[in-house]
């Protein structure tokens, strides 16, 4: 990547701007990200309300945020692959499938964390 010339606070401000642009693009173009964001809007307040301590809250909230992070990475992989065309290629399919698998694993992790935390809280 070319040197941008930005350093210090200016670089941080630009990086935050690029990150916000990426979040907006994910929201605008990815239905799965929107669904997971709506789920996060429900689960994060529930975690704050239910958790007995900050460690439980941290695990519950971070597992939800992990799903959003992995979904954005999966969407980035898909966008990069799709940029090169619609033709089917084994490696393109494999990359997309692996991105999807990463989202699936993040969702499973979230379910395990929430299940164990709810078990601990409610039992």
C-alpha positions in Angstrom: 0.0 0.0 0.0 1.2 3.5 -0.8 2.3 5.8 1.9 -0.5 8.2 2.6 1.5 10.8 4.4 -0.9 10.8 7.4 0.6 10.3 10.8 -0.5 10.5 14.4 -4.0 11.7 15.1 -4.7 12.4 11.4 -4.0 8.8 10.5 -6.3 7.6 13.4 -9.1 9.9 12.3 -8.8 8.7 8.7 -8.7 5.1 9.8 -11.9 5.5 11.9 -13.5 7.1 8.8 -12.6 4.2 6.6 -13.9 1.7 9.2 -17.2 3.6 9.5 -17.4 3.5 5.7 -16.9 -0.3 5.8 -19.6 -0.7 8.4 -22.0 1.4 6.4 -21.2 -0.6 3.2 -21.8 -3.9 5.1 -25.1 -2.6 6.4 -26.2 -1.3 3.0 -25.2 -4.3 0.9 -25.3 -7.4 3.2 -28.6 -8.8 4.5 -26.8 -11.2 6.8 -24.9 -8.3 8.4 -28.1 -6.4 9.0 -29.8 -9.4 10.6 -26.8 -10.0 12.8 -26.7 -6.3 13.7 -30.3 -6.4 14.7 -29.6 -9.5 16.8 -26.7 -7.6 18.4 -29.0 -4.7 19.2 -31.2 -7.1 21.2 -28.5 -9.4 22.7 -26.1 -6.7 24.0 -28.6 -5.0 26.2 -29.8 -8.4 27.4 -26.2 -9.3 28.3 -25.9 -6.1 30.2 -29.1 -6.8 32.1 -28.6 -10.5 32.7 -24.9 -10.8 33.5 -24.0 -11.3 37.2 -20.5 -9.8 36.7 -18.3 -8.0 34.2 -16.6 -11.2 33.0 -19.9 -12.8 32.0 -21.0 -9.6 30.3 -17.7 -9.4 28.5 -17.9 -12.9 27.2 -21.6 -12.5 26.1 -21.0 -9.1 24.4 -17.7 -10.1 22.8 -19.2 -13.2 21.3 -21.8 -11.1 19.6 -19.3 -8.6 18.3 -17.1 -11.5 17.0 -20.0 -12.6 14.8 -20.3 -9.1 13.3 -16.5 -9.0 12.7 -16.4 -12.4 11.0 -19.4 -11.5 8.8 -17.7 -8.3 7.6 -14.6 -10.3 6.8 -16.7 -12.9 4.9 -18.4 -10.1 3.0 -15.0 -8.6 2.1 -13.9 -12.0 0.7 -17.0 -12.3 -1.3 -16.8 -8.8 -2.7 -13.1 -9.3 -3.7 -14.0 -12.6 -5.4 -17.0 -11.2 -7.2 -15.0 -8.2 -8.4 -13.2 -10.6 -10.8 -16.3 -11.9 -12.5 -19.2 -14.3 -12.3 -17.4 -17.3 -13.8 -17.2 -20.4 -11.5 -13.8 -21.3 -10.3 -12.9 -23.9 -7.7 -10.7 -21.6 -5.7 -13.3 -18.8 -5.6 -15.9 -21.2 -4.4 -13.6 -22.6 -1.8 -12.8 -19.1 -0.5 -16.4 -18.2 -0.3 -17.3 -21.5 1.5 -14.4 -21.0 4.0 -15.7 -17.4 4.7 -19.2 -18.8 5.3 -17.7 -21.6 7.5 -16.0 -18.9 9.6 -19.3 -17.1 10.1 -20.9 -20.4 11.1 -18.2 -21.2 13.6 -18.5 -17.7 15.1 -22.2 -18.2 15.5 -21.6 -21.6 17.1 -19.1 -19.9 19.5 -21.7 -17.3 20.4 -24.3 -20.0 21.1 -21.9 -21.9 23.3 -20.9 -18.8 25.3 -24.6 -17.6 25.7 -25.7 -21.1 26.6 -23.0 -21.6 29.2 -23.5 -18.1 30.7 -27.3 -18.5 30.8 -26.9 -21.9 32.4 -24.6 -20.3 35.1 -26.9 -17.3 35.6 -30.2 -19.2 35.7 -29.2 -22.4 37.5 
